[in-house]
Amino acid sequence: MNKKIGIVITDGVGYRNFILSDFLNQVVGNFEEVIIYSGLSKKVYNGLNFQNIKIYELDVYKESKKAWFFRRINEQAHLFKYKSFFGMQDTLQMTKPKGFTKRDILNRVIRSFVSVFHSDKNMILYQQLLFKSLSENNLTKQLIKVITEHKPDLLFFTHQRPPYIAPLAYAAKTNNIKTCSFIFSWDNLASKGRMPVLFDYFLVWSDLMKEELQYFYPSVKQEVIHVVGTPQFEPYVMDKYKLSKSDFFTTFGIDSKKKTICFSCGDNVTGINDELSIEIIAKAIQSDKLLEKVNLIVRTSPADDGSKFNKLIDKYTFISWNKPKWQLTRENHPEPWSQRIPLKQDIKELRAILEYSDLSINMCSTMSLDFMIFDKPVINQTLGSKTNGLFFDQKYLKYDHYKKVVESKAVEIVKTKEQLIDAINLYLKKPQKRSKERGEILKYQMGDKPITGVSTRIVNVLKKI
């Protein structure tokens, strides 16, 4: 067995994907010692019953002005270089400084500079300057001592984007320890700014993601990129998270004789039109505009508390509301959303919704893929255009990762109230419509390797590295 591996869990989603999947069972059986470097409170791991795991709780990283400057310049240079991609354009627009604070003025200077100097060589230089600034940081110095003492053979980052992973990556570099990162999400490469550091190795979902990584990071060589799938869907094939169909109806208090529609919400940034869409569906149910009597489950986003829906909750009492059971684990954190972790019961409830609902409605979310895994029809409601006064959510149809889904015809895109009702009726009547397309886009986005065994594949690659 390899001697020692360090695993960096940055946030609640990383905890869900790598602690609540089968990954931990696989990694402890293949490494003599496992050290989890956790951006979450140490107490969240109290239930783990493994003798060869150690937990090191990372202190909250307070980024210096100099480190912020070089990270920001690198991030923005990347966006400017690839601004021909709509997602990059939109991210540039959303991050455009609007005020005249010192930071806003500095951001303007940065954007002006990188609009000219944004080559790959420039960005590698910016990373070197970031590392130099990190070397002066007290937390970095502390982490260098910790890594020197622990001396893992490999440091595996379960997320490539958070700025607070940079000091730990630098500490590994100073100790000549190999680093590997998992590309966290399907939208990270074609619509987000540059990751704060480049790693020695990368794990990706699919051949498509491998191609994207090579395109957006040309200095990364093909042989250091490994296609493994993603563990975020693995709980859907694990027996311990399965509820029976009768438990599903009981848990959500819904009628077992009716078909079930699930509306899954976006967060406070992407899901601004969700209240409108939910009310359209609720009124259609009340006024018998649907072909069948249905149950309606609304699952709110784990990223907020769902309080914005209180008026709808009072008004439409027949809706079953599923507020994700994610617990806040650490108070007074600069990014409190990152400190929330899901309970096992929440994964059971989500899996049951995916497995037993008859129809999914969401706004261009990853949840489209989740439902497709169970071959459930998906409607993407994008009611906001540039001209109708609603939040312009139709822009997400142009994001490169989702444009592929739209072009595949695997989902039904609706842009008006009438189209939404018509699409619901269509799939209540013909649930197998677009089933072939759903299978094809899943294979394209997630690769051709099965969900079962993804953690084993990841660990086998880590062993080879």
N, C-alpha and C positions, 0 to 999 in steps of 0.2 A: 504494500500500500504506500502511496505517497505520504510524506510526513505530515504536512500542515498546509491548510488553505485558509485564507482570510476572505470573508464574505461581507460586502458592504451593503447593508439595508438602509436606504436613505429615508423612506417614508412609508405611509400606510399601504399604498398600492404595492410597493415592493414586498412588504410583509405578507400581503395577500398572495402575491404571485409566487414567492419563494419559500415562505414558511408554511402557509396553509395548503400548498400543493404537495406533491410527493417528493419535491426536491430535497428537503432536509433528510428524509429517510434514506435517500440514495447517497447523499454526500457524506453522511456520517459513517456509512458502511464502506466507503472507498478512500477515506482519508484518516490518518491516525489521529489528527487533531483538527478541529474546526473552530475558528475564532470568528464570531460575528461582530463586526464593527457597526454599531447601530446608531442611526440618527433619531431613533425612538427611545423612549424610556426603557431602561433595563428590565423593568418589572413586566413588560409585555411578554417576556420569554419564560416567565415563571413556570408555565405548564409543560415545558419541554423536558422529556425524560431521557436524555442522552448523556452518557458519561464523558464523552469526548468533545463536548461543546463548551466553549468559554464565551462570555458576552463582555464586550467592551463598549460602554456607552460613550458616544462622542459628545464632547462639549459643543455648545451652540457656537457656530462659526460667525464671527463678526468681521465682515469683509472690510479691509482697509480701503481708503480712497484710491490708493495707487493700484491695488489689485482689482478694484472695481473698474478703474479706467482701462486697464489692459484687457480684462475679460470683455468689457463692453465694446471696445474697439474691434476685438476679434469677432465677436458675435455680429456686430453691425457690418463688418467687412464681408462676412459670409452672405448676409442677406443682400447686400449690394451686388456681389458677384453673380448671384443666382436669381436676380430679381425678375428674370423673364418667366419664372414660375409664379403663378398667381398667388399661391400661399405665401411665398416669400414677399411678394409685393404687399399683400394684405398685412403681414406681420410688420413690415416696414412702416406702413401707414398707421397701424395701431400703436406703434412705439414712437411715433413722431412726437417730439417735445411740443407741448402746447402753451406752456407758460414762459416765465422769464426768471425763474430761480437760477441760482448758480449752476445747479445740476442740469437744468434745461438748456442753459447757454452752452455748457460743456458738451451736452449731447449733440447740440447743433454743430459744434466744432468737430466732434467725432464723425458725424455723418458726412460733413463736407470733406473731411480728410479721406475717409475710406471710400467715398464715391470715386476717388482716383486710385488709391492704393489698397487694392483688395485682391491681389494675386494670392495663389496658394503659398508662395514663398513669403509674402508679407504676413500671412496669417500664422505661419510657423514661427516667424520672428516674434509676433505679438504673444504667442504662447510662451516663448522663451522669456520674454519680458514679464509676463504674468508669473512664471516660476520664480524669477529673480525677486519680484515683490513679495511672493509667498515666503521666500526664505527668511524674510525679516519679521514674519508674523509669529507671535508667541505660541499660538495654537499649533502652527506648523512645526515649530521647534519641539513642542511637546509630542506631537505625533511621530516625528522622526525618532525620538527616544523610544516611544512605544513600539514602533515597527522594528527598530534595531533590536529591542528586547525579544519581541515575539518571533521575528524572522520567519514569516510564512513563505512557503515556496511559490505561492501565487496569490495575488489579491484580485478577487472577482467583484466587480461593481455591477449591481443589479439594475442600475440606471445610469445613463451617460450624460444627463443634462444638468442636474442641480449644481449651482456654483460652489456649494459647500463640499463637493467631493474633491475639489482641486488640491487642497492641502494634503489630503490623504494620498492622492495620486503622486504628488511631489515627494512625499515622505517615502513612498515605495521606490520612486526613481533614484533617490539619493542612496538607497540601500541595494540598488541593482536587483530589485524584486520585480518579476514579470507582472504586468497588469492586463486584465481582460474585462471587457464591458459587454453587457447585453443591451442591444438597442431596444429601448423600452416600449415604444409604441409605433404603430404603422404610419402615423403622421409626422413623426419626429424629423425625418430626413428631408422631406420636400417642402416643409413650411416653417421650420424653426431656425433660429440663429445657430451659429457654430457651437458645438459642444466645447466646454471650457478647456479640456485637455484631450489629446489623442492617446489612445491606449496601444499596448503591444499587440493585443488580439481582440477580435470582436465576435460576438454571437448574434445571429440574425434569424428572423422568422423564416425567410424563404429566399429563393434565387432572385426574386424581384427586389427584395430588400438588399441583397448582396450587390446587385447591379447599382442600386441607388447609392449605397455607401461608397462604392468605387467612383461613381460619377461626382458626388458632392465632396468627397475627400480623396482626390487623386493620388495623394502621397501614401495612402493605405494600400498595401499590396494584397493581391487576391488571395495568396496562401495563408494570410492571417485571419481571414474571414470564414467563419464556420456556420453553415445553415443547420439549425436545430429545431425550429418551431418556437412556440412560446408557451410558458407554463400557466399563463393567465386563464387558459381554457381547460386546464387539466382537471380542476375540481368537477367539471361536468361529466367526467367518466370515472370518478372515484366513488365507490359504493357508500362511503361514510357521509357523503353529502346528498344522497338521494332521499327524497320524500315520495311516498305513494301518492297516487292521484287522489284518493279519498282524503289524505292529509292535506293536499293542496287546497281542495275546496273548503275544508274545515279551517285551515290556517287563515285564509283570506275571507272567510264568511260569505262565499259566493254560491250560486245555484249550480249544482252538478248537471242539471238538464240543459243548461245554456252554453253556448260557445263563449270563449273569453278573449277579449281584446286587452292587450297591454300597451299602455302609453308610457314610454320611458323618457324622462325629462333630461334636458341639458342643464348645465350649471348657470350661474348668474350672468355669465358672459354670452354663452351660445344659446341658451334656452329662453330668451326674453319673450318670444312669442308663444311659449308653451301654454300659458293660461288661456289665451285665445283659442288655441287648438283644442284643448281639453273641453272648453265650454261648447265649442261647435259639436264635438262628439256627444257630449252629455245632452245637449238640446235635441240632437238627432235621435238619441235613445228615447227621450221623453216624448217626442212627437211622432214616434213610430216611422221614422224615415229609413230605418235599416230593415233589411229583408228578414232578419231574425231578431228575437230577443237575445240580448247578450249581457254578459258581465263585463264591467270595465275596471281594470286594475291600473292605477297610476303609480309608477315607481319614480320617486324623486331622486335627485342627484346626491351621491354621497358627499359632494363638495359643499353642500349647504344644508341648512336645517329644515327646508321645506315650508317655512313660515309664510312665504309669499303666496301660498295656496290656501290660506286659512279661509278666505271668503268663499272659495269654491268648495271647500270641505263642508262648510255650513250650508251652502246652497244646494249641493247635489249629494244628498246623504246615501244614495245608492252606489256611489263610487267607492271602491275598496282602495285605500291608500297604503302603499308600501314604502315607508320611510326607512332607508337603509340603516341597519344596526351597526353603525361605526362609532366607536368610543374615542373620545379625546383622551390621549395618554399623557400629555404634558402641557401644563398651563404656561402662559406668558412666553410663547415662542413666536419669533418674528413671522413664521409661516404656519399658523395654527392648523390649516387644512392638512398639512403634511403629517401632522401628529395624530391623525385619526386612523384607527385600524378597524377592520371588520370583525364581527363575531362570527363564529362558525355557523350559527343559526342564520345569519344573513346570507351566507353562501348557499345554504340549503334552500332558503326561500327564493333566491334568485334563480337557482337551477330549476326549481319547480315551476317558476313563472315561464322560463324558457321552454321547458319540456312540455307543459300542459296547456299553455295559452295557444289560441288558434291563429292569432294575428298580432304582429308587432307594428307599432307606430312610433317613430322617433325622428329627430332632426339631424340626419347625417352623422349618426353616432357610431362608435365601435359596437354598440349594442346591435346594430344591424348584423354584424358577423356572429355575435353570440346567438341570435335567433336562427340564423342560417345554419349553424351547426346542428340544430334540431329540425332543419328543413321547414321552418315556419316562414310564411310570406311576410314581407317587410314593406311598409309604406313610409316614405320620407316626406314629411310635411314641411315645406319651405314657403311660408305664406308672405314673407317680407320681400318686396322688390325695392328698387331704387325710387319708385314713384308713388307707392301707396301709403307712405307714412309709417309703416311698420319697420321693426328692426330688420335690416337687410340680410336675412339668413340665406337667401338664395346664392349668396357669394360662395358659400361652402361647397356648392355643387362644382365650382371651378377649381377647388383645391386638388392638387395632383393625385393624392391618395384616394380621394373620394370620386374624382372624375372618372377613374377607372371603374368604380362600382356603377356609376350612372351609365357609362358607355356599355357595360356588360349586360344591361337590362335585367339585372338580378333583383332590383328594387323598383317599386312604383313611385315615381316622383309626382307630387301634387303641389300646386301653387295657388289654389283657390279653395274656398269653402266647399263649393259644389264638387270639385275634383276629389276632395278628401272623402266626402260621403259616397261618391260613386265608386271610389277605390275600395272602401270598406265593404260595400255590397258585392263588388266583384270577387274579393277574396273570401268572403263568407260563402259564396256560391262555388268558387273554383279555387280551393286552397292549394292545389298542386300546380297552378299556373306559375311559370318561371322557376320551377323546381330544378330543371337542368341548369339554368343560368346561375342559380344560387350555388350549386355544387361546383361549377366552373370558377366562379369568382373566389370562392373559399380556397380552392386549390391554388389559384393564382396568388392570392394575398398571403396565405398561410403555408404554402408549400405542399408537397405531396406526401409528407411524412404524417403518420397518424397522431392524434392527440395523445392517445395512450402511449406511455413510454417517453414523453418529451423530457421529463426530468432525468431519466436514465441517459438519454442522448447528451444532455447538457453536461452531466457529470463525466461521462466518457470523454468528451472533448476536453474538459478541464484537466482530467488525468493526463491526457496526451500532451497538453500544453506544459 
